[in-house]
Structures are given as structure tokens and as C-alpha cells.
Amino acid sequence: MTDTLKIALAQLNPRVGDLAGNAVLLRDARAKAATGNADLLLTSELMLVGYPPEDLVLRSAFQDAVAETIKSLAADTADGGPAVLLGAPWLDEADGTLHNAILLLQDGEIAAVRYKVDLPNYGVFDEMRVFVPGPLPEPIEFKGVKLGVPICEDMWTPAVTNHLAAAGAEILLVPNGSPFETGKSNVRGDLARDRVSETGLPLAYVNQVGGQDELVFDGASFVLNSDKSVALNIAAWQEDLVMSTWQRGDKGWTCDEGDKAEAPGELEDIWFAMVVGLRDYVNKNGFPGVVMGMSGGIDSALSAAVAVDALGPDKVHCIMLPSKFTGDESFTDAKACAEALGARYDNMPIKPAVDTYSDMLADMFAGREADTTEENIQARIRAVTLMALSNKFGAMLLTTGNKSEMSVGYATLYGDMCGGFSVLKDVYKTTVFELSHWRNDNLPRGVLGPGGEVIPENIIVKPPTAELREDQKDQDSLPSYDELDDMLRCLVEDEMSFEDIVERGHSPADVARIENLLYIAEYKRRQAPPGVKIGGKNFGRDRRYPITNRFRDAP
């Protein structure tokens, strides 16, 4: 029995399905932990395969590869170095069931296996589709210390942790794959304190970091002592390996105080979520960079700023695609923004293509007034042009639409919705303005873009417009963005009733219209590219509404 325990907390960025690459990450982390004389290395949930692996774990070939990799990693621990608590899918030999598991690799063997009990099946989570819940786990004995290892969701309710405490656990070690959303770090902290308070046990929480498709993981790992005080915080949004030293005393185990990284503010969190989500989507999928339309408007300017921060200015290609409706101000602003960011900027007028389409369709459209059809043709010509550049040079097309537009269908299918990824997909227009001001005033830690005013002030203050017809402004056909976004948050995030939204001071006619626009645009959103999840209910994994839907809450 030992009275001192050194546990290395590994906040890592695995890639889903990359068993060899993730094994390298783990071995590097273990080697670093060994230099600090760690006894044990704690990894995040399903670290070996990346989280969430979804239906990939159902493939028998993948299961076999996972098992072989684990055996190899277990063999490494025969060297006398740190043992490893490794998150991985595990096929139970007794009954053939597949589990979300944590495995203790020690002395060259798989010394213990424990299964996740509470499989989340809400919002972005669908674990009951692929895993079988395990029984209430017993503590894992390690060097005479009983370790309780509840896996992620097992910490969100008291059943598993209370069982572990009753079974004699002395420390709670919690591996997590907890995706970011605004305000969630406070929720995690509150839940962890509740479990500490109920059990009287200290708790170490280790979370994954990095982007995986729509999801992004902020890390933000921490340790709480049994008095609920914070022993250490790991900085959010970056890989790290931090040593924690534990001492046994008369009242149980205590973690020595370590570094306590400051938690980001809300806008900083959102910025890092977009940067990390785009960076990992581009890099993990092997794109050399991004190409994007640069209109001179705030959405494309903000998207470009995120892209430069994520990838570097040399990997961002901004294309101005003006039509006859594009104002001089847009030319000036688009070029100024690209230059401030240091990104490549080119100007490719679409008038020749628009004229060709007009001539081609003239006979079919004879006798009919121009309408949104002609506006959409312009947007789709831009999409074809940008996709041609993407195909020719390999850069991914980055879309620039925001959540407010996507909510009400103010985006052109196969036009400005065209592309591989969207950083603003879950960002309302009012937040777009807030983020633009914030980035001009701040240079976030570790980004690849420049400091100073990277989004010209004129882009932020001028009235938003799609410039698809003369003197067009967004607010010609929509309420103010303050009003619109409040209604949308009520409808989308909070599922509020028509009456309750009207009671907030909105016009009944506006609420009814916006609700209808939200529902009828579902078919567009089903065809939209993936984008970073920011809030509590993004379009796609979180909010799943039918396309064919006659229900309306408004009278």
C-alpha cells in the first residue's frame, strides 16, 4: 500500500478511427508521464478510437484491430513505467456484448476492465445504438488504492459514484468525451462538486480536446479535492499532460495544488470552438487549406478571420465574386479585410456567367418578372465557381452562412450553402457582431492570425445585404436581428410556445411568420454542410425535425 500516488492527466486530441496514430499519442504521453515518475496515466473516454466513433465500432474488423492494439499497448507496460487507464470499446468475451470501457494496462497485461453504465441517448449522443450498458462497476485496485472510474455520463447522476463509494473507492477518476457548448463547463463543475459532496471523495476529471465533425471538445480538465476545492485546472482548447500528486492522510486522499488555468470567457470559448473545429476538420481530413467567397459582408469577414486563426493566412484563399449589384463599398471592404488578415485575395466578376444564363433562359422566362429566381442564379454561379477552384486546387470550400439565416431559410440551396464546412452554422447573427468586435480587440492564445483590427469597422457597422438586387438589405424582409434572434432562440433552443414568445414583447404576426419560415426551411438544413456545434441545440445532431410537417403553434 502506498501513501503517495502520481497520476498523469492526459488531455489529448485523438482522431476517430486512427488506431495507429492514437497509439502514438498515448505512447508519447506515457513516455512524458514516465519522466515525471508517474504511477498512472489517465486518458479520456474512448481515447484509443476517438470520440464519438459512432457505427464504426460495429465493424468486426475494427473491433479486432482495437483488441490487437490494446494488447500491444498493454505489453508496453511491462517496462516498469506508468500503468495506463485507457478508454476503448471492448467486446466482452463471455457474452459477446460491446461496451464503452476503461481498461487498466499494468505490468504487461490488461489488469482490469470496467464498463460504462449510463449510456447517453439524447442531443448529440447515440451510445445506446452501438454499446450495451455495463453493470454497476466495482473499484479498481491499484497499488493498494481503490480507484473508482465512472465513465463520463456515469458522473452526471449519483448512482454509479455512490455505488463506488459504498464499495470502498478512495479516489474518483473520470474519463470524459464531453463536447463543448456554451455554459457547459459550469455545468460539469457543478455536477462534479455534487458527486464529491455526496461521496466525500476527491475527483479527477479528464476530457478530450479537439474537433470531430460537428462536435468540438474543449478539454478543460480539472481536479477537485474532497472539500470541493479546486486542486488544479488544465487550460481549455489545447493538448496537455499534467502531473497530479496525491497524498494519503487521516481523512483520505488529497491532491496537491497545481496550476489553475483561467477559464475562457463566453466569446473566447466560442472563438476557440470555431478555430479548433475548423482546424481539425481541415487537417484531419487532409485538405491543404480553404477557399471561400469574400463578399465584403460581416459573415464572410468573420469566417475568414476564423480560418486564418485556425490554419494560417497562407492556407486561406478569399475570392470576391461581384455582380452588377455589388457596391463599391463591398469591393473596398472585402479587399481590406483579406489584406488585414494576410490572406490571398482575388477578384472574379460573375457578370459573364450571369449574362449567359440570362440569354439561355430568356425564351423560357419570357413574360415573367424577375424575382428570387434570378437572385438564386447569381448565388449558384458563385458556388459553381468556388467549387471549381476547390476541385482544381484541392482546398475545401468554406461556407459563410450564420444560424439566423439558416433558421429562416435565407440561404440559397446549391448556392451560398454550398461547401464542405461552416464555422458560423450554430452562431446567430447578433453573436456574429459580438465576435467581430471581440476579435478586433483580442488576439487569442496560440492562433495563427495577426492581431489588431482584422475585420474593418465599416464591415461591422454597415447594414447587412446579400446584394442580389438593387438596394437590397436584410432588414427589408426580416425583423431586426435583435428581435429575430430572440424569437429564434425561443423557438429553437428553448422550444417555447407561441403565447410565451409573444409575451416577451414580439408581434404575434412576426412570431407566426418566423415559426413558419423555421419549419419550411428544414429541407434546406438537411442539405447543409456540417458546422461547429456552439449552443445547446444545433441543427443536425441536436435538433431533428421532420421535413414534412403541418404543425404550427401559432393560431
JOBEL-V589676 format. One record per backbone hydrogen bond with DSSP energy under -0.5 kcal/mol. CO is the residue of the C=O (numbers start at 1). NH is the residue of the N-H. E is the energy in kcal/mol with one decimal. If there is no record, write none. Layout:
# JOBEL-V589676
co = [CO & CO]
nh = [NH & NH]
e = [E & E]
This chain:
# JOBEL-V589676
co = [3 & 5 & 5 & 6 & 6 & 6 & 7 & 7 & 8 & 8 & 9 & 9 & 10 & 11 & 12 & 12 & 15 & 17 & 18 & 19 & 20 & 21 & 22 & 23 & 24 & 25 & 26 & 27 & 28 & 29 & 30 & 31 & 32 & 33 & 33 & 34 & 39 & 40 & 40 & 41 & 41 & 42 & 44 & 44 & 46 & 46 & 49 & 53 & 54 & 55 & 56 & 59 & 60 & 61 & 62 & 63 & 64 & 65 & 66 & 67 & 68 & 69 & 70 & 71 & 72 & 73 & 74 & 75 & 76 & 77 & 77 & 83 & 84 & 84 & 85 & 86 & 87 & 88 & 90 & 90 & 92 & 97 & 98 & 99 & 99 & 100 & 101 & 102 & 103 & 103 & 104 & 104 & 104 & 105 & 106 & 109 & 109 & 112 & 114 & 116 & 117 & 118 & 120 & 120 & 122 & 126 & 127 & 127 & 139 & 140 & 140 & 142 & 143 & 145 & 145 & 146 & 146 & 146 & 147 & 147 & 148 & 150 & 151 & 152 & 153 & 153 & 154 & 157 & 158 & 159 & 160 & 161 & 162 & 163 & 164 & 165 & 170 & 171 & 171 & 172 & 172 & 173 & 174 & 175 & 176 & 176 & 177 & 178 & 181 & 183 & 184 & 185 & 186 & 187 & 188 & 189 & 190 & 191 & 192 & 193 & 194 & 195 & 196 & 202 & 203 & 204 & 204 & 205 & 206 & 208 & 210 & 212 & 214 & 215 & 216 & 217 & 218 & 218 & 221 & 222 & 223 & 223 & 224 & 225 & 229 & 229 & 231 & 232 & 233 & 235 & 240 & 242 & 244 & 244 & 245 & 246 & 247 & 249 & 252 & 254 & 259 & 259 & 265 & 266 & 267 & 268 & 269 & 270 & 271 & 272 & 273 & 274 & 275 & 276 & 277 & 278 & 279 & 280 & 281 & 282 & 283 & 289 & 290 & 291 & 292 & 293 & 297 & 298 & 299 & 300 & 301 & 302 & 303 & 304 & 305 & 306 & 307 & 307 & 308 & 309 & 312 & 313 & 313 & 315 & 316 & 316 & 317 & 318 & 318 & 319 & 319 & 320 & 322 & 323 & 327 & 327 & 328 & 329 & 330 & 331 & 332 & 333 & 334 & 335 & 336 & 337 & 338 & 338 & 344 & 346 & 346 & 350 & 351 & 352 & 353 & 354 & 355 & 356 & 357 & 358 & 359 & 361 & 362 & 363 & 365 & 371 & 371 & 372 & 373 & 374 & 375 & 376 & 377 & 378 & 379 & 380 & 381 & 382 & 383 & 384 & 385 & 386 & 387 & 388 & 389 & 390 & 396 & 396 & 397 & 397 & 397 & 399 & 402 & 403 & 404 & 405 & 405 & 409 & 411 & 412 & 412 & 415 & 416 & 417 & 421 & 422 & 424 & 424 & 426 & 427 & 427 & 428 & 429 & 430 & 431 & 432 & 433 & 434 & 435 & 436 & 437 & 438 & 442 & 444 & 452 & 454 & 456 & 456 & 457 & 458 & 464 & 469 & 473 & 474 & 474 & 480 & 481 & 482 & 483 & 484 & 485 & 486 & 487 & 488 & 488 & 489 & 489 & 490 & 497 & 498 & 499 & 501 & 501 & 502 & 507 & 508 & 509 & 510 & 511 & 512 & 513 & 514 & 515 & 516 & 517 & 519 & 521 & 521 & 522 & 524 & 525 & 530 & 534 & 538 & 538 & 542 & 543 & 543 & 547]
nh = [248 & 7 & 246 & 8 & 39 & 40 & 9 & 244 & 10 & 42 & 11 & 242 & 12 & 240 & 14 & 209 & 18 & 19 & 22 & 23 & 24 & 25 & 26 & 27 & 28 & 29 & 30 & 31 & 32 & 33 & 34 & 35 & 36 & 36 & 38 & 37 & 83 & 8 & 42 & 43 & 85 & 10 & 47 & 87 & 49 & 50 & 17 & 56 & 57 & 58 & 59 & 63 & 64 & 65 & 66 & 67 & 68 & 69 & 70 & 71 & 72 & 73 & 74 & 75 & 76 & 77 & 77 & 78 & 79 & 80 & 107 & 41 & 86 & 105 & 43 & 103 & 48 & 101 & 92 & 99 & 96 & 92 & 132 & 90 & 101 & 116 & 88 & 114 & 86 & 105 & 106 & 111 & 112 & 84 & 109 & 106 & 111 & 104 & 102 & 134 & 119 & 120 & 127 & 128 & 125 & 129 & 130 & 131 & 141 & 142 & 147 & 145 & 2 & 142 & 147 & 148 & 170 & 171 & 140 & 149 & 173 & 152 & 154 & 155 & 156 & 157 & 161 & 161 & 162 & 163 & 164 & 165 & 166 & 167 & 169 & 168 & 202 & 148 & 173 & 174 & 204 & 175 & 206 & 152 & 45 & 208 & 179 & 218 & 184 & 187 & 188 & 189 & 190 & 191 & 192 & 193 & 194 & 195 & 196 & 197 & 198 & 199 & 200 & 172 & 224 & 174 & 206 & 222 & 176 & 219 & 217 & 215 & 533 & 212 & 180 & 210 & 220 & 237 & 234 & 205 & 231 & 232 & 203 & 228 & 225 & 231 & 258 & 223 & 261 & 238 & 11 & 9 & 7 & 246 & 256 & 5 & 254 & 252 & 249 & 247 & 233 & 261 & 269 & 270 & 271 & 272 & 273 & 274 & 275 & 276 & 277 & 278 & 279 & 280 & 281 & 282 & 283 & 284 & 285 & 287 & 286 & 396 & 317 & 398 & 319 & 295 & 301 & 302 & 303 & 304 & 305 & 306 & 307 & 308 & 309 & 310 & 311 & 312 & 312 & 448 & 315 & 316 & 344 & 290 & 318 & 344 & 292 & 320 & 346 & 294 & 321 & 348 & 350 & 326 & 330 & 331 & 332 & 333 & 334 & 335 & 336 & 337 & 338 & 339 & 340 & 341 & 342 & 343 & 318 & 320 & 348 & 354 & 355 & 356 & 357 & 358 & 359 & 360 & 361 & 362 & 362 & 365 & 366 & 366 & 368 & 374 & 375 & 376 & 377 & 378 & 379 & 380 & 381 & 382 & 383 & 384 & 385 & 386 & 387 & 388 & 389 & 390 & 391 & 392 & 393 & 394 & 291 & 398 & 399 & 420 & 421 & 423 & 406 & 407 & 408 & 409 & 410 & 411 & 413 & 415 & 417 & 418 & 400 & 529 & 399 & 532 & 403 & 427 & 428 & 403 & 404 & 432 & 433 & 434 & 435 & 436 & 437 & 438 & 439 & 440 & 441 & 442 & 444 & 447 & 454 & 456 & 459 & 460 & 461 & 462 & 474 & 472 & 476 & 477 & 478 & 484 & 485 & 486 & 487 & 488 & 489 & 490 & 491 & 492 & 493 & 493 & 494 & 496 & 501 & 502 & 503 & 504 & 506 & 505 & 511 & 512 & 513 & 514 & 515 & 516 & 517 & 518 & 519 & 520 & 521 & 522 & 524 & 525 & 526 & 527 & 528 & 422 & 182 & 540 & 543 & 544 & 540 & 545 & 549]
e = [-2.9 & -0.6 & -3.2 & -0.5 & -2.6 & -1.8 & -0.5 & -2.2 & -0.7 & -3.0 & -0.8 & -2.1 & -1.0 & -2.2 & -0.5 & -2.2 & -2.1 & -1.6 & -2.9 & -2.1 & -1.8 & -2.0 & -2.4 & -2.8 & -2.7 & -2.3 & -2.6 & -2.4 & -2.1 & -2.6 & -2.2 & -1.3 & -0.8 & -0.7 & -2.3 & -1.9 & -2.5 & -3.2 & -0.5 & -0.5 & -3.1 & -2.6 & -1.6 & -0.6 & -1.1 & -1.9 & -2.2 & -1.6 & -1.5 & -1.9 & -1.4 & -2.4 & -2.4 & -2.0 & -2.5 & -2.3 & -2.2 & -2.2 & -2.5 & -2.1 & -1.9 & -2.4 & -2.9 & -2.1 & -1.2 & -0.7 & -1.2 & -1.7 & -1.5 & -1.0 & -0.7 & -2.3 & -0.8 & -3.2 & -1.9 & -2.6 & -2.4 & -2.0 & -0.7 & -2.4 & -2.4 & -3.3 & -2.7 & -2.5 & -0.8 & -2.8 & -2.0 & -2.4 & -2.9 & -0.7 & -0.6 & -2.5 & -1.1 & -2.3 & -1.8 & -2.3 & -1.0 & -2.7 & -2.5 & -2.6 & -1.0 & -0.7 & -1.8 & -0.5 & -2.9 & -1.2 & -1.1 & -2.8 & -0.5 & -0.5 & -3.1 & -1.9 & -1.3 & -2.9 & -0.8 & -0.5 & -3.5 & -1.2 & -3.2 & -0.5 & -3.1 & -0.7 & -2.4 & -2.7 & -1.5 & -0.5 & -0.6 & -0.5 & -2.8 & -1.9 & -2.4 & -2.4 & -2.5 & -1.7 & -2.6 & -1.6 & -0.6 & -3.1 & -0.6 & -0.5 & -2.7 & -0.6 & -2.5 & -1.9 & -0.6 & -0.9 & -0.7 & -0.5 & -2.3 & -1.2 & -2.7 & -2.2 & -2.4 & -2.5 & -2.6 & -2.3 & -2.1 & -2.3 & -2.4 & -2.7 & -2.4 & -2.2 & -2.8 & -2.4 & -3.1 & -3.4 & -0.5 & -1.9 & -2.6 & -1.6 & -3.2 & -2.0 & -2.9 & -3.2 & -3.5 & -2.4 & -0.9 & -2.3 & -3.1 & -3.3 & -2.6 & -1.0 & -2.7 & -2.4 & -2.7 & -0.5 & -3.0 & -2.1 & -1.5 & -0.6 & -2.5 & -3.2 & -2.7 & -0.5 & -3.3 & -2.3 & -2.3 & -1.7 & -2.9 & -2.9 & -2.1 & -0.5 & -2.6 & -2.3 & -2.5 & -2.6 & -2.5 & -2.3 & -2.6 & -3.2 & -2.3 & -2.4 & -2.8 & -2.5 & -1.7 & -2.6 & -2.8 & -2.4 & -0.9 & -2.4 & -1.1 & -2.5 & -2.1 & -2.6 & -2.7 & -0.6 & -1.7 & -2.6 & -2.4 & -2.3 & -2.1 & -2.3 & -2.5 & -2.5 & -2.2 & -2.3 & -2.8 & -0.5 & -1.8 & -2.2 & -1.8 & -1.3 & -0.7 & -2.8 & -0.6 & -1.5 & -2.2 & -0.5 & -2.2 & -3.1 & -0.5 & -3.5 & -2.7 & -1.4 & -0.7 & -1.3 & -2.2 & -2.7 & -2.7 & -2.1 & -2.2 & -2.3 & -2.3 & -2.4 & -2.2 & -2.0 & -1.1 & -1.9 & -3.0 & -3.5 & -0.5 & -2.5 & -2.9 & -1.8 & -2.4 & -2.5 & -2.4 & -2.4 & -2.3 & -0.8 & -0.6 & -2.5 & -0.5 & -0.8 & -2.0 & -0.8 & -1.2 & -3.0 & -2.0 & -1.4 & -1.7 & -2.6 & -2.3 & -2.1 & -1.8 & -2.4 & -2.2 & -2.7 & -2.7 & -1.9 & -1.8 & -2.3 & -3.0 & -2.4 & -2.3 & -2.3 & -2.5 & -0.6 & -0.5 & -3.2 & -0.9 & -0.7 & -2.1 & -2.3 & -1.4 & -0.7 & -1.9 & -1.9 & -0.6 & -2.3 & -1.8 & -1.8 & -0.5 & -0.6 & -2.5 & -1.0 & -0.7 & -2.1 & -0.5 & -2.4 & -0.5 & -1.7 & -1.8 & -1.7 & -3.0 & -1.9 & -2.1 & -2.4 & -2.9 & -1.7 & -1.3 & -0.9 & -0.6 & -1.4 & -1.1 & -0.6 & -1.2 & -1.0 & -2.1 & -1.9 & -2.5 & -1.3 & -1.7 & -1.4 & -0.6 & -3.3 & -2.7 & -1.5 & -2.3 & -2.6 & -2.6 & -1.9 & -2.3 & -3.6 & -0.6 & -0.7 & -1.9 & -3.0 & -2.0 & -2.3 & -2.0 & -1.1 & -0.9 & -2.2 & -2.5 & -2.5 & -2.1 & -2.8 & -2.6 & -2.0 & -2.6 & -2.5 & -2.0 & -2.5 & -1.1 & -1.4 & -0.6 & -1.9 & -1.8 & -1.4 & -1.3 & -1.8 & -2.2 & -0.5 & -2.0 & -0.7 & -1.3 & -0.6 & -0.8]
